[in-house]
């Protein structure tokens, strides 16, 4: 990925992260409302946003010099995974939520 593309990846990450965050909030809201159709739609939106995050994340890591192999990453991942488990989400969504919390945490820390 070229230099401009890496810089672009950080901006794109912020957009995709916001989409994933909004979809996750809808999942939580619709669980309270017990609207299964809305939950499924929010899960689909969350999954789609996270798949795009996975595509650009290597460029974001490189641009910001993020080291994913540390204790903070593990703790953030487990926090997100546990949250999704508490909401009764399937394993793949638990993993994506863990990744979402981990990437958000590392991105925010790296931007300071």
C-alpha positions, 0 to 999 in steps of 0.5 A: 500500500502506498504512503498516501493509501496508508494515511487514507486508511486511518481516515477510513478506519475512523469512518468504519469504526463509527459504523461498527460502533453505531451498529453495536449500539443498535444491537444492544438497543434492539436486544432490550426491545426484543426485536429479532429482525432489527437485531439481525440487521444490526448484526449484519451491519456490524459484521460488514463494518468489521470485515472492512476494518480487517481489510484496512487494519494492516495499513493502519497498524503500519501507519501508526506503528501499532504493536498488536502483540501486547497485554493491552490488546489481549485485555481489550479483546477479552473485554469486548468478547465478554460483553458480546457473550453477555448479550448472547451473541454467537461466537463469530460476533463475540470475536468481532466485538473483541477485535472491535474493542481492541482496534478502537483501544489501540487506535485511540492510544496510538493517536495521542 
